[in-house]
Amino acid sequence: MRATLLALATSLTFATAETAAAQSAAKPMADMSGMTMPASAAKTGKGTGAIMAIDPKAATVSIRHQPIAALGWPAMTMTFKATPGSLLKDLKVGQKIGFDVNAGSGLPEVTAIRKP
């Protein structure tokens, strides 16, 4: 019995030492510069609507838009980040527009505005 316990303890000691050596030889998580991570697919769509509010300092625009089928969005009023902010130049509350939207992570972005 004593010999069996001694053999088991010795095996565990070597297995633990091998694992620790392998971990210390591995790159730290912070050094992942060589890895390419898959980009999440950006969801984009085109919409039409009317401008409800403009905030040039925050570069945001609120739009009451029709359904956007490509994104599965019903008609609603929502605030978008304008990218670039210069898209907001010469726009007026109440104006009807067409727009392109990127609904990636965070606040959805308007990336183009068309004036009919």
Secondary structure, 3 states (H helix, E strand, C coil): CHHHHHHHHHHHHHHHHHHHHHHHHCCCCCCCCCCCCCCCCCCEEEEEEEEEEEECCCCEEEEEECCEHHHCECCEEEEEEECCHHHHCCCCCCCEEEEEEECCCCCCEEEEEECC
